[in-house]
Amino acid sequence: MLSCREVTQLVAGERLARAGLGTRLSLRLHLLMCQHCRKYVDQLRQIGRAARQLADGDPKVAAAVRRVTERIRNLA
């Protein structure tokens, strides 16, 4: 089973898109059992939605969102 650290790295980075079936199943199992990681994933989704809504109308905001997103990914 995945640890909380592994879950955050998978979800925050681009590794999830390349993850295999076993890793995805382990992630789902972990999220079923860990309320903290579920909250983290939900918060990331909310931040992503808000950032996309902000970026839709202004190219400068879109560029800033991309920079912040890259910084977040580099932390994971």
Secondary structure by P-SEA (a helix, b strand, c coil): cccaaaaaaaaaccccccccaaaaaaaaaaaaccaaaaaaaaaaaaaaaaaaaaacccaaaaaaaaaaaaaaaaac
